[in-house]
């Protein structure tokens, strides 16, 4: 593993399989939910999209995890969203609804969907207003937990290398574009992610191995990869990875 210190890259936990990563992540969600609810009566979590976290959400919707969380005190948010309707196959909300939301007793007002249909800029501004209404008057929201994935190009949420979104220093939510797929997106900005109490990355599979070693390793380029920009200012950073993704560490 790189010589970068723990504070720089956070804690890297390597598991044999992706199922073990998902199970460990579900346990962390339970632990951080309990911590937050004991501390301030509510648990706010920004969920990752994509494929990797699906299994985490399925586990949280099943025994024993389901009964370990006080769902009425949980508020589910999204780290990013594809600009598609909720029932579209690419919708992160749709994936989380199927895997988790449809299977738990959580009040509808506690599920904060990023509206994917319509004007991305307007929807991003609307989501920011919703966040500001929930988190109150503060310069940055403090999520109790942010779950993140990492793309093979080193992106996270919908923060892509070379995008204007990466440079955002005041907005909480912005519209952006995934050039590779020509897809409009909305994403929480890096400062929002970096003000969370806990950030947990979930990275599995051989396809991520080279990039993960770059992100966690010493090869810092002139322009850091988006995933390298995530360092909670006053919070913890954990990488839950499987052996395949860790094969170059
Ligand atoms: C998204 C995610 C994105 C994802 C990575 C990894 O909307 O796609 O927010 O950042 O976490 O692309 O995706 P996989 O888990 O599918 O590899």
Boltz pocket constraint, residues with backbone or C-beta under 6 A from the ligand:
constraints:
  - pocket:
      binder: B
      contacts: [[A, 48], [A, 49], [A, 50], [A, 51], [A, 52], [A, 53], [A, 79], [A, 80], [A, 81], [A, 82], [A, 92], [A, 148], [A, 149], [A, 150], [A, 151], [A, 152], [A, 155], [A, 156], [A, 157], [A, 158], [A, 202]]
      max_distance: 6.0
